[in-house]
């Protein structure tokens, strides 16, 4: 919670992932996953993300950001931007 006049830096939600798939192949290492659901290995550093993986995570981040904006607006008693 901050004062209405507070200058705040970047507010957002961020995820970062590393992809070592190329390095693994150079070292002769091969990885595979067994999983119980479609997105259980999203963000694995051992494979590239598919467009569907990226869309799933982007939707997740967008939802978290909207929750943050809603909480701030409600507690500051101001309308949501947009």
PDB file of N, CA, C and O in Angstrom, chain B, residues numbered from 101:
ATOM      1  N   UNK B 101       0.853  -1.160   0.000  1.00  0.00           N
ATOM      2  CA  UNK B 101       0.000   0.000   0.000  1.00  0.00           C
ATOM      3  C   UNK B 101       0.901   1.225   0.000  1.00  0.00           C
ATOM      4  O   UNK B 101       1.881   1.276   0.743  1.00  0.00           O
ATOM      5  N   UNK B 102       0.585   2.186  -0.806  1.00  0.00           N
ATOM      6  CA  UNK B 102       1.393   3.390  -0.891  1.00  0.00           C
ATOM      7  C   UNK B 102       0.475   4.606  -0.980  1.00  0.00           C
ATOM      8  O   UNK B 102      -0.693   4.496  -1.353  1.00  0.00           O
ATOM      9  N   UNK B 103       1.012   5.737  -0.639  1.00  0.00           N
ATOM     10  CA  UNK B 103       0.283   6.994  -0.748  1.00  0.00           C
ATOM     11  C   UNK B 103      -0.046   7.265  -2.207  1.00  0.00           C
ATOM     12  O   UNK B 103       0.727   6.906  -3.095  1.00  0.00           O
ATOM     13  N   UNK B 104      -1.188   7.897  -2.460  1.00  0.00           N
ATOM     14  CA  UNK B 104      -1.637   8.196  -3.819  1.00  0.00           C
ATOM     15  C   UNK B 104      -0.559   8.934  -4.631  1.00  0.00           C
ATOM     16  O   UNK B 104      -0.460   8.723  -5.840  1.00  0.00           O
ATOM     17  N   UNK B 105       0.228   9.770  -4.008  1.00  0.00           N
ATOM     18  CA  UNK B 105       1.256  10.547  -4.710  1.00  0.00           C
ATOM     19  C   UNK B 105       2.610   9.866  -4.809  1.00  0.00           C
ATOM     20  O   UNK B 105       3.569  10.461  -5.299  1.00  0.00           O
ATOM     21  N   UNK B 106       2.696   8.634  -4.351  1.00  0.00           N
ATOM     22  CA  UNK B 106       3.966   7.915  -4.385  1.00  0.00           C
ATOM     23  C   UNK B 106       4.399   7.640  -5.827  1.00  0.00           C
ATOM     24  O   UNK B 106       3.609   7.171  -6.646  1.00  0.00           O
ATOM     25  N   UNK B 107       5.648   7.936  -6.117  1.00  0.00           N
ATOM     26  CA  UNK B 107       6.215   7.603  -7.432  1.00  0.00           C
ATOM     27  C   UNK B 107       6.799   6.195  -7.317  1.00  0.00           C
ATOM     28  O   UNK B 107       7.719   5.951  -6.536  1.00  0.00           O
ATOM     29  N   UNK B 108       6.259   5.294  -8.093  1.00  0.00           N
ATOM     30  CA  UNK B 108       6.679   3.893  -8.026  1.00  0.00           C
ATOM     31  C   UNK B 108       7.267   3.484  -9.363  1.00  0.00           C
ATOM     32  O   UNK B 108       6.781   3.901 -10.414  1.00  0.00           O
ATOM     33  N   UNK B 109       8.304   2.675  -9.325  1.00  0.00           N
ATOM     34  CA  UNK B 109       8.912   2.178 -10.553  1.00  0.00           C
ATOM     35  C   UNK B 109       8.003   1.187 -11.247  1.00  0.00           C
ATOM     36  O   UNK B 109       6.808   1.116 -10.958  1.00  0.00           O
ATOM     37  N   UNK B 110       8.552   0.449 -12.132  1.00  0.00           N
ATOM     38  CA  UNK B 110       7.808  -0.510 -12.934  1.00  0.00           C
ATOM     39  C   UNK B 110       7.007  -1.459 -12.050  1.00  0.00           C
ATOM     40  O   UNK B 110       7.549  -2.118 -11.163  1.00  0.00           O
ATOM     41  N   UNK B 111       5.710  -1.511 -12.315  1.00  0.00           N
ATOM     42  CA  UNK B 111       4.852  -2.461 -11.628  1.00  0.00           C
ATOM     43  C   UNK B 111       4.438  -3.486 -12.662  1.00  0.00           C
ATOM     44  O   UNK B 111       3.888  -3.138 -13.707  1.00  0.00           O
ATOM     45  N   UNK B 112       4.695  -4.718 -12.380  1.00  0.00           N
ATOM     46  CA  UNK B 112       4.336  -5.741 -13.345  1.00  0.00           C
ATOM     47  C   UNK B 112       4.640  -7.115 -12.813  1.00  0.00           C
ATOM     48  O   UNK B 112       5.085  -7.286 -11.678  1.00  0.00           O
ATOM     49  N   UNK B 113       4.397  -8.062 -13.634  1.00  0.00           N
ATOM     50  CA  UNK B 113       4.625  -9.458 -13.299  1.00  0.00           C
ATOM     51  C   UNK B 113       5.572 -10.007 -14.353  1.00  0.00           C
ATOM     52  O   UNK B 113       5.381  -9.776 -15.547  1.00  0.00           O
ATOM     53  N   UNK B 114       6.579 -10.723 -13.918  1.00  0.00           N
ATOM     54  CA  UNK B 114       7.627 -11.164 -14.824  1.00  0.00           C
ATOM     55  C   UNK B 114       7.998 -12.610 -14.547  1.00  0.00           C
ATOM     56  O   UNK B 114       8.069 -13.031 -13.392  1.00  0.00           O
ATOM     57  N   UNK B 115       8.230 -13.359 -15.594  1.00  0.00           N
ATOM     58  CA  UNK B 115       8.792 -14.706 -15.493  1.00  0.00           C
ATOM     59  C   UNK B 115       9.965 -14.762 -16.459  1.00  0.00           C
ATOM     60  O   UNK B 115       9.886 -14.240 -17.571  1.00  0.00           O
ATOM     61  N   UNK B 116      11.035 -15.385 -16.041  1.00  0.00           N
ATOM     62  CA  UNK B 116      12.175 -15.574 -16.927  1.00  0.00           C
ATOM     63  C   UNK B 116      12.549 -17.052 -16.923  1.00  0.00           C
ATOM     64  O   UNK B 116      12.482 -17.730 -15.898  1.00  0.00           O
ATOM     65  N   UNK B 117      12.941 -17.526 -18.090  1.00  0.00           N
ATOM     66  CA  UNK B 117      13.307 -18.922 -18.238  1.00  0.00           C
ATOM     67  C   UNK B 117      14.609 -19.022 -19.011  1.00  0.00           C
ATOM     68  O   UNK B 117      14.887 -18.199 -19.883  1.00  0.00           O
ATOM     69  N   UNK B 118      15.392 -20.016 -18.694  1.00  0.00           N
ATOM     70  CA  UNK B 118      16.603 -20.317 -19.448  1.00  0.00           C
ATOM     71  C   UNK B 118      16.326 -21.518 -20.342  1.00  0.00           C
ATOM     72  O   UNK B 118      15.537 -22.395 -19.992  1.00  0.00           O
ATOM     73  N   UNK B 119      16.976 -21.550 -21.487  1.00  0.00           N
ATOM     74  CA  UNK B 119      16.869 -22.708 -22.375  1.00  0.00           C
ATOM     75  C   UNK B 119      18.287 -23.198 -22.650  1.00  0.00           C
ATOM     76  O   UNK B 119      19.065 -22.537 -23.337  1.00  0.00           O
ATOM     77  N   UNK B 120      18.605 -24.358 -22.107  1.00  0.00           N
ATOM     78  CA  UNK B 120      19.942 -24.944 -22.282  1.00  0.00           C
ATOM     79  C   UNK B 120      19.887 -26.150 -23.205  1.00  0.00           C
ATOM     80  O   UNK B 120      20.775 -27.002 -23.185  1.00  0.00           O
ATOM     81  N   UNK B 121      18.839 -26.212 -24.012  1.00  0.00           N
ATOM     82  CA  UNK B 121      18.657 -27.345 -24.920  1.00  0.00           C
ATOM     83  C   UNK B 121      19.862 -27.502 -25.853  1.00  0.00           C
ATOM     84  O   UNK B 121      20.363 -28.613 -26.027  1.00  0.00           O
ATOM     85  N   UNK B 122      20.330 -26.410 -26.448  1.00  0.00           N
ATOM     86  CA  UNK B 122      21.473 -26.471 -27.350  1.00  0.00           C
ATOM     87  C   UNK B 122      22.741 -26.924 -26.643  1.00  0.00           C
ATOM     88  O   UNK B 122      23.493 -27.744 -27.170  1.00  0.00           O
ATOM     89  N   UNK B 123      22.978 -26.394 -25.456  1.00  0.00           N
ATOM     90  CA  UNK B 123      24.148 -26.786 -24.669  1.00  0.00           C
ATOM     91  C   UNK B 123      24.079 -28.272 -24.306  1.00  0.00           C
ATOM     92  O   UNK B 123      25.079 -28.986 -24.386  1.00  0.00           O
ATOM     93  N   UNK B 124      22.906 -28.720 -23.911  1.00  0.00           N
ATOM     94  CA  UNK B 124      22.730 -30.138 -23.559  1.00  0.00           C
ATOM     95  C   UNK B 124      23.079 -31.040 -24.732  1.00  0.00           C
ATOM     96  O   UNK B 124      23.752 -32.058 -24.570  1.00  0.00           O
ATOM     97  N   UNK B 125      22.612 -30.656 -25.917  1.00  0.00           N
ATOM     98  CA  UNK B 125      22.897 -31.458 -27.112  1.00  0.00           C
ATOM     99  C   UNK B 125      24.397 -31.484 -27.407  1.00  0.00           C
ATOM    100  O   UNK B 125      24.938 -32.527 -27.772  1.00  0.00           O
ATOM    101  N   UNK B 126      25.074 -30.333 -27.250  1.00  0.00           N
ATOM    102  CA  UNK B 126      26.523 -30.283 -27.464  1.00  0.00           C
ATOM    103  C   UNK B 126      27.264 -31.214 -26.512  1.00  0.00           C
ATOM    104  O   UNK B 126      28.286 -31.801 -26.866  1.00  0.00           O
ATOM    105  N   UNK B 127      26.735 -31.339 -25.301  1.00  0.00           N
ATOM    106  CA  UNK B 127      27.364 -32.200 -24.295  1.00  0.00           C
ATOM    107  C   UNK B 127      26.924 -33.651 -24.434  1.00  0.00           C
ATOM    108  O   UNK B 127      27.399 -34.523 -23.706  1.00  0.00           O
ATOM    109  N   UNK B 128      26.019 -33.902 -25.368  1.00  0.00           N
ATOM    110  CA  UNK B 128      25.543 -35.266 -25.589  1.00  0.00           C
ATOM    111  C   UNK B 128      24.512 -35.720 -24.571  1.00  0.00           C
ATOM    112  O   UNK B 128      24.302 -36.918 -24.378  1.00  0.00           O
ATOM    113  N   UNK B 129      23.868 -34.757 -23.921  1.00  0.00           N
ATOM    114  CA  UNK B 129      22.854 -35.093 -22.925  1.00  0.00           C
ATOM    115  C   UNK B 129      21.473 -35.016 -23.571  1.00  0.00           C
ATOM    116  O   UNK B 129      21.197 -34.117 -24.366  1.00  0.00           O
ATOM    117  N   UNK B 130      20.631 -35.949 -23.228  1.00  0.00           N
ATOM    118  CA  UNK B 130      19.273 -35.970 -23.755  1.00  0.00           C
ATOM    119  C   UNK B 130      18.321 -36.081 -22.578  1.00  0.00           C
ATOM    120  O   UNK B 130      18.508 -36.921 -21.698  1.00  0.00           O
ATOM    121  N   UNK B 131      17.304 -35.236 -22.562  1.00  0.00           N
ATOM    122  CA  UNK B 131      16.332 -35.236 -21.477  1.00  0.00           C
ATOM    123  C   UNK B 131      14.958 -35.532 -22.034  1.00  0.00           C
ATOM    124  O   UNK B 131      14.664 -35.214 -23.187  1.00  0.00           O
ATOM    125  N   UNK B 132      14.115 -36.142 -21.217  1.00  0.00           N
ATOM    126  CA  UNK B 132      12.721 -36.338 -21.583  1.00  0.00           C
ATOM    127  C   UNK B 132      11.892 -36.219 -20.314  1.00  0.00           C
ATOM    128  O   UNK B 132      12.397 -36.405 -19.206  1.00  0.00           O
ATOM    129  N   UNK B 133      10.638 -35.913 -20.487  1.00  0.00           N
ATOM    130  CA  UNK B 133       9.734 -35.735 -19.357  1.00  0.00           C
ATOM    131  C   UNK B 133       8.588 -36.728 -19.440  1.00  0.00           C
ATOM    132  O   UNK B 133       8.076 -37.033 -20.517  1.00  0.00           O
ATOM    133  N   UNK B 134       8.210 -37.210 -18.301  1.00  0.00           N
ATOM    134  CA  UNK B 134       6.960 -37.933 -18.140  1.00  0.00           C
ATOM    135  C   UNK B 134       6.096 -37.006 -17.292  1.00  0.00           C
ATOM    136  O   UNK B 134       6.551 -36.498 -16.267  1.00  0.00           O
ATOM    137  N   UNK B 135       4.859 -36.785 -17.713  1.00  0.00           N
ATOM    138  CA  UNK B 135       4.059 -35.806 -16.989  1.00  0.00           C
ATOM    139  C   UNK B 135       2.597 -36.204 -16.946  1.00  0.00           C
ATOM    140  O   UNK B 135       2.125 -37.009 -17.749  1.00  0.00           O
ATOM    141  N   UNK B 136       1.898 -35.624 -15.997  1.00  0.00           N
ATOM    142  CA  UNK B 136       0.503 -35.957 -15.785  1.00  0.00           C
ATOM    143  C   UNK B 136      -0.448 -34.937 -16.407  1.00  0.00           C
ATOM    144  O   UNK B 136      -1.665 -35.106 -16.341  1.00  0.00           O
ATOM    145  N   UNK B 137       0.087 -33.900 -16.998  1.00  0.00           N
ATOM    146  CA  UNK B 137      -0.766 -32.877 -17.596  1.00  0.00           C
ATOM    147  C   UNK B 137      -0.028 -32.103 -18.670  1.00  0.00           C
ATOM    148  O   UNK B 137       1.203 -32.075 -18.699  1.00  0.00           O
ATOM    149  N   UNK B 138      -0.784 -31.482 -19.544  1.00  0.00           N
ATOM    150  CA  UNK B 138      -0.241 -30.808 -20.717  1.00  0.00           C
ATOM    151  C   UNK B 138       0.855 -29.787 -20.398  1.00  0.00           C
ATOM    152  O   UNK B 138       1.869 -29.726 -21.093  1.00  0.00           O
ATOM    153  N   UNK B 139       0.651 -28.989 -19.351  1.00  0.00           N
ATOM    154  CA  UNK B 139       1.575 -27.889 -19.064  1.00  0.00           C
ATOM    155  C   UNK B 139       2.500 -28.165 -17.878  1.00  0.00           C
ATOM    156  O   UNK B 139       3.133 -27.239 -17.370  1.00  0.00           O
ATOM    157  N   UNK B 140       2.590 -29.398 -17.435  1.00  0.00           N
ATOM    158  CA  UNK B 140       3.396 -29.706 -16.256  1.00  0.00           C
ATOM    159  C   UNK B 140       4.881 -29.393 -16.435  1.00  0.00           C
ATOM    160  O   UNK B 140       5.579 -29.155 -15.449  1.00  0.00           O
ATOM    161  N   UNK B 141       5.372 -29.389 -17.666  1.00  0.00           N
ATOM    162  CA  UNK B 141       6.795 -29.106 -17.895  1.00  0.00           C
ATOM    163  C   UNK B 141       7.030 -27.747 -18.562  1.00  0.00           C
ATOM    164  O   UNK B 141       8.097 -27.503 -19.126  1.00  0.00           O
ATOM    165  N   UNK B 142       6.031 -26.869 -18.494  1.00  0.00           N
ATOM    166  CA  UNK B 142       6.209 -25.522 -19.052  1.00  0.00           C
ATOM    167  C   UNK B 142       7.390 -24.863 -18.351  1.00  0.00           C
ATOM    168  O   UNK B 142       7.492 -24.895 -17.125  1.00  0.00           O
ATOM    169  N   UNK B 143       8.262 -24.281 -19.121  1.00  0.00           N
ATOM    170  CA  UNK B 143       9.426 -23.613 -18.553  1.00  0.00           C
ATOM    171  C   UNK B 143      10.629 -24.510 -18.365  1.00  0.00           C
ATOM    172  O   UNK B 143      11.642 -24.077 -17.814  1.00  0.00           O
ATOM    173  N   UNK B 144      10.538 -25.743 -18.808  1.00  0.00           N
ATOM    174  CA  UNK B 144      11.679 -26.640 -18.700  1.00  0.00           C
ATOM    175  C   UNK B 144      12.869 -26.037 -19.455  1.00  0.00           C
ATOM    176  O   UNK B 144      12.708 -25.590 -20.591  1.00  0.00           O
ATOM    177  N   UNK B 145      14.041 -26.018 -18.857  1.00  0.00           N
ATOM    178  CA  UNK B 145      15.205 -25.470 -19.558  1.00  0.00           C
ATOM    179  C   UNK B 145      15.744 -26.411 -20.637  1.00  0.00           C
ATOM    180  O   UNK B 145      16.686 -26.064 -21.349  1.00  0.00           O
ATOM    181  N   UNK B 146      15.155 -27.592 -20.758  1.00  0.00           N
ATOM    182  CA  UNK B 146      15.677 -28.600 -21.674  1.00  0.00           C
ATOM    183  C   UNK B 146      14.898 -28.711 -22.977  1.00  0.00           C
ATOM    184  O   UNK B 146      15.138 -29.623 -23.769  1.00  0.00           O
ATOM    185  N   UNK B 147      13.958 -27.778 -23.207  1.00  0.00           N
ATOM    186  CA  UNK B 147      13.236 -27.767 -24.482  1.00  0.00           C
ATOM    187  C   UNK B 147      12.738 -26.348 -24.745  1.00  0.00           C
ATOM    188  O   UNK B 147      12.577 -25.548 -23.823  1.00  0.00           O
ATOM    189  N   UNK B 148      12.504 -26.061 -25.998  1.00  0.00           N
ATOM    190  CA  UNK B 148      11.949 -24.763 -26.368  1.00  0.00           C
ATOM    191  C   UNK B 148      10.478 -24.725 -25.980  1.00  0.00           C
ATOM    192  O   UNK B 148       9.800 -25.752 -25.944  1.00  0.00           O
ATOM    193  N   UNK B 149      10.002 -23.527 -25.692  1.00  0.00           N
ATOM    194  CA  UNK B 149       8.583 -23.358 -25.394  1.00  0.00           C
ATOM    195  C   UNK B 149       7.793 -23.282 -26.684  1.00  0.00           C
ATOM    196  O   UNK B 149       8.198 -22.614 -27.635  1.00  0.00           O
ATOM    197  N   UNK B 150       6.679 -23.961 -26.711  1.00  0.00           N
ATOM    198  CA  UNK B 150       5.787 -23.885 -27.873  1.00  0.00           C
ATOM    199  C   UNK B 150       4.975 -22.588 -27.791  1.00  0.00           C
ATOM    200  O   UNK B 150       4.893 -21.982 -26.722  1.00  0.00           O
ATOM    201  N   UNK B 151       4.383 -22.161 -28.892  1.00  0.00           N
ATOM    202  CA  UNK B 151       3.499 -20.993 -28.841  1.00  0.00           C
ATOM    203  C   UNK B 151       2.361 -21.189 -27.824  1.00  0.00           C
ATOM    204  O   UNK B 151       1.948 -20.233 -27.167  1.00  0.00           O
ATOM    205  N   UNK B 152       1.858 -22.420 -27.695  1.00  0.00           N
ATOM    206  CA  UNK B 152       0.797 -22.700 -26.723  1.00  0.00           C
ATOM    207  C   UNK B 152       1.302 -22.528 -25.290  1.00  0.00           C
ATOM    208  O   UNK B 152       0.586 -22.003 -24.437  1.00  0.00           O
ATOM    209  N   UNK B 153       2.541 -22.972 -25.023  1.00  0.00           N
ATOM    210  CA  UNK B 153       3.138 -22.789 -23.693  1.00  0.00           C
ATOM    211  C   UNK B 153       3.230 -21.304 -23.361  1.00  0.00           C
ATOM    212  O   UNK B 153       2.860 -20.876 -22.267  1.00  0.00           O
ATOM    213  N   UNK B 154       3.728 -20.524 -24.319  1.00  0.00           N
ATOM    214  CA  UNK B 154       3.890 -19.084 -24.102  1.00  0.00           C
ATOM    215  C   UNK B 154       2.546 -18.413 -23.865  1.00  0.00           C
ATOM    216  O   UNK B 154       2.432 -17.556 -22.989  1.00  0.00           O
ATOM    217  N   UNK B 155       1.526 -18.787 -24.631  1.00  0.00           N
ATOM    218  CA  UNK B 155       0.189 -18.209 -24.468  1.00  0.00           C
ATOM    219  C   UNK B 155      -0.382 -18.564 -23.092  1.00  0.00           C
ATOM    220  O   UNK B 155      -1.004 -17.726 -22.439  1.00  0.00           O
ATOM    221  N   UNK B 156      -0.171 -19.805 -22.656  1.00  0.00           N
ATOM    222  CA  UNK B 156      -0.642 -20.242 -21.335  1.00  0.00           C
ATOM    223  C   UNK B 156      -0.003 -19.390 -20.240  1.00  0.00           C
ATOM    224  O   UNK B 156      -0.703 -18.873 -19.370  1.00  0.00           O
ATOM    225  N   UNK B 157       1.309 -19.243 -20.278  1.00  0.00           N
ATOM    226  CA  UNK B 157       2.004 -18.466 -19.253  1.00  0.00           C
ATOM    227  C   UNK B 157       1.635 -16.987 -19.331  1.00  0.00           C
ATOM    228  O   UNK B 157       1.497 -16.333 -18.297  1.00  0.00           O
ATOM    229  N   UNK B 158       1.475 -16.452 -20.538  1.00  0.00           N
ATOM    230  CA  UNK B 158       1.097 -15.047 -20.669  1.00  0.00           C
ATOM    231  C   UNK B 158      -0.282 -14.805 -20.058  1.00  0.00           C
ATOM    232  O   UNK B 158      -0.500 -13.788 -19.400  1.00  0.00           O
ATOM    233  N   UNK B 159      -1.213 -15.734 -20.274  1.00  0.00           N
ATOM    234  CA  UNK B 159      -2.536 -15.623 -19.665  1.00  0.00           C
ATOM    235  C   UNK B 159      -2.461 -15.663 -18.145  1.00  0.00           C
ATOM    236  O   UNK B 159      -3.172 -14.928 -17.461  1.00  0.00           O
ATOM    237  N   UNK B 160      -1.602 -16.520 -17.625  1.00  0.00           N
ATOM    238  CA  UNK B 160      -1.379 -16.627 -16.183  1.00  0.00           C
ATOM    239  C   UNK B 160      -0.848 -15.303 -15.623  1.00  0.00           C
ATOM    240  O   UNK B 160      -1.342 -14.809 -14.609  1.00  0.00           O
ATOM    241  N   UNK B 161       0.167 -14.733 -16.293  1.00  0.00           N
ATOM    242  CA  UNK B 161       0.736 -13.464 -15.844  1.00  0.00           C
ATOM    243  C   UNK B 161      -0.264 -12.323 -15.955  1.00  0.00           C
ATOM    244  O   UNK B 161      -0.356 -11.488 -15.055  1.00  0.00           O
ATOM    245  N   UNK B 162      -1.011 -12.281 -17.049  1.00  0.00           N
ATOM    246  CA  UNK B 162      -2.019 -11.235 -17.222  1.00  0.00           C
ATOM    247  C   UNK B 162      -3.055 -11.287 -16.102  1.00  0.00           C
ATOM    248  O   UNK B 162      -3.488 -10.251 -15.598  1.00  0.00           O
ATOM    249  N   UNK B 163      -3.452 -12.509 -15.716  1.00  0.00           N
ATOM    250  CA  UNK B 163      -4.422 -12.670 -14.639  1.00  0.00           C
ATOM    251  C   UNK B 163      -3.863 -12.160 -13.311  1.00  0.00           C
ATOM    252  O   UNK B 163      -4.560 -11.466 -12.571  1.00  0.00           O
ATOM    253  N   UNK B 164      -2.625 -12.498 -13.009  1.00  0.00           N
ATOM    254  CA  UNK B 164      -1.996 -12.029 -11.770  1.00  0.00           C
ATOM    255  C   UNK B 164      -1.914 -10.499 -11.762  1.00  0.00           C
ATOM    256  O   UNK B 164      -2.187  -9.862 -10.745  1.00  0.00           O
ATOM    257  N   UNK B 165      -1.541  -9.922 -12.891  1.00  0.00           N
ATOM    258  CA  UNK B 165      -1.429  -8.462 -12.981  1.00  0.00           C
ATOM    259  C   UNK B 165      -2.795  -7.801 -12.782  1.00  0.00           C
ATOM    260  O   UNK B 165      -2.889  -6.783 -12.096  1.00  0.00           O
ATOM    261  N   UNK B 166      -3.849  -8.363 -13.367  1.00  0.00           N
ATOM    262  CA  UNK B 166      -5.186  -7.805 -13.187  1.00  0.00           C
ATOM    263  C   UNK B 166      -5.633  -7.913 -11.726  1.00  0.00           C
ATOM    264  O   UNK B 166      -6.295  -7.010 -11.214  1.00  0.00           O
ATOM    265  N   UNK B 167      -5.281  -8.999 -11.061  1.00  0.00           N
ATOM    266  CA  UNK B 167      -5.586  -9.128  -9.630  1.00  0.00           C
ATOM    267  C   UNK B 167      -4.886  -8.028  -8.842  1.00  0.00           C
ATOM    268  O   UNK B 167      -5.474  -7.432  -7.940  1.00  0.00           O
ATOM    269  N   UNK B 168      -3.630  -7.764  -9.184  1.00  0.00           N
ATOM    270  CA  UNK B 168      -2.864  -6.710  -8.515  1.00  0.00           C
ATOM    271  C   UNK B 168      -3.536  -5.356  -8.723  1.00  0.00           C
ATOM    272  O   UNK B 168      -3.748  -4.612  -7.766  1.00  0.00           O
ATOM    273  N   UNK B 169      -3.872  -5.034  -9.982  1.00  0.00           N
ATOM    274  CA  UNK B 169      -4.520  -3.748 -10.263  1.00  0.00           C
ATOM    275  C   UNK B 169      -5.843  -3.612  -9.519  1.00  0.00           C
ATOM    276  O   UNK B 169      -6.146  -2.552  -8.972  1.00  0.00           O
ATOM    277  N   UNK B 170      -6.620  -4.672  -9.499  1.00  0.00           N
ATOM    278  CA  UNK B 170      -7.914  -4.650  -8.800  1.00  0.00           C
ATOM    279  C   UNK B 170      -7.734  -4.405  -7.305  1.00  0.00           C
ATOM    280  O   UNK B 170      -8.470  -3.621  -6.705  1.00  0.00           O
ATOM    281  N   UNK B 171      -6.759  -5.075  -6.709  1.00  0.00           N
ATOM    282  CA  UNK B 171      -6.506  -4.889  -5.275  1.00  0.00           C
ATOM    283  C   UNK B 171      -6.089  -3.458  -4.969  1.00  0.00           C
ATOM    284  O   UNK B 171      -6.569  -2.865  -4.003  1.00  0.00           O
ATOM    285  N   UNK B 172      -5.204  -2.905  -5.778  1.00  0.00           N
ATOM    286  CA  UNK B 172      -4.742  -1.532  -5.560  1.00  0.00           C
ATOM    287  C   UNK B 172      -5.904  -0.561  -5.723  1.00  0.00           C
ATOM    288  O   UNK B 172      -6.101   0.316  -4.882  1.00  0.00           O
ATOM    289  N   UNK B 173      -6.674  -0.710  -6.794  1.00  0.00           N
ATOM    290  CA  UNK B 173      -7.805   0.195  -7.036  1.00  0.00           C
ATOM    291  C   UNK B 173      -8.824   0.107  -5.903  1.00  0.00           C
ATOM    292  O   UNK B 173      -9.315   1.131  -5.427  1.00  0.00           O
ATOM    293  N   UNK B 174      -9.141  -1.098  -5.475  1.00  0.00           N
ATOM    294  CA  UNK B 174     -10.129  -1.285  -4.401  1.00  0.00           C
ATOM    295  C   UNK B 174      -9.636  -0.642  -3.104  1.00  0.00           C
ATOM    296  O   UNK B 174     -10.397   0.061  -2.438  1.00  0.00           O
ATOM    297  N   UNK B 175      -8.386  -0.870  -2.741  1.00  0.00           N
ATOM    298  CA  UNK B 175      -7.860  -0.340  -1.487  1.00  0.00           C
ATOM    299  C   UNK B 175      -7.606   1.159  -1.523  1.00  0.00           C
ATOM    300  O   UNK B 175      -7.644   1.820  -0.486  1.00  0.00           O
ATOM    301  N   UNK B 176      -7.351   1.691  -2.690  1.00  0.00           N
ATOM    302  CA  UNK B 176      -7.186   3.155  -2.825  1.00  0.00           C
ATOM    303  C   UNK B 176      -8.504   3.844  -3.136  1.00  0.00           C
ATOM    304  O   UNK B 176      -8.579   5.071  -3.202  1.00  0.00           O
ATOM    305  N   UNK B 177      -9.547   3.032  -3.327  1.00  0.00           N
ATOM    306  CA  UNK B 177     -10.874   3.538  -3.655  1.00  0.00           C
ATOM    307  C   UNK B 177     -10.856   4.422  -4.909  1.00  0.00           C
ATOM    308  O   UNK B 177     -11.403   5.524  -4.932  1.00  0.00           O
ATOM    309  N   UNK B 178     -10.211   3.895  -5.935  1.00  0.00           N
ATOM    310  CA  UNK B 178     -10.142   4.579  -7.226  1.00  0.00           C
ATOM    311  C   UNK B 178     -10.614   3.615  -8.302  1.00  0.00           C
ATOM    312  O   UNK B 178     -10.524   2.400  -8.123  1.00  0.00           O
ATOM    313  N   UNK B 179     -11.121   4.141  -9.431  1.00  0.00           N
ATOM    314  CA  UNK B 179     -11.567   3.239 -10.508  1.00  0.00           C
ATOM    315  C   UNK B 179     -10.379   2.548 -11.172  1.00  0.00           C
ATOM    316  O   UNK B 179      -9.268   3.076 -11.219  1.00  0.00           O
ATOM    317  N   UNK B 180     -10.648   1.369 -11.674  1.00  0.00           N
ATOM    318  CA  UNK B 180      -9.618   0.649 -12.430  1.00  0.00           C
ATOM    319  C   UNK B 180      -9.292   1.412 -13.707  1.00  0.00           C
ATOM    320  O   UNK B 180     -10.198   1.918 -14.369  1.00  0.00           O
ATOM    321  N   UNK B 181      -8.020   1.504 -14.061  1.00  0.00           N
ATOM    322  CA  UNK B 181      -7.670   2.151 -15.336  1.00  0.00           C
ATOM    323  C   UNK B 181      -8.147   1.310 -16.516  1.00  0.00           C
ATOM    324  O   UNK B 181      -8.297   0.092 -16.419  1.00  0.00           O
ATOM    325  N   UNK B 182      -8.375   1.987 -17.616  1.00  0.00           N
ATOM    326  CA  UNK B 182      -8.651   1.240 -18.830  1.00  0.00           C
ATOM    327  C   UNK B 182     -10.019   1.298 -19.308  1.00  0.00           C
ATOM    328  O   UNK B 182     -10.341   0.693 -20.331  1.00  0.00           O
TER     329      UNK B 182
END
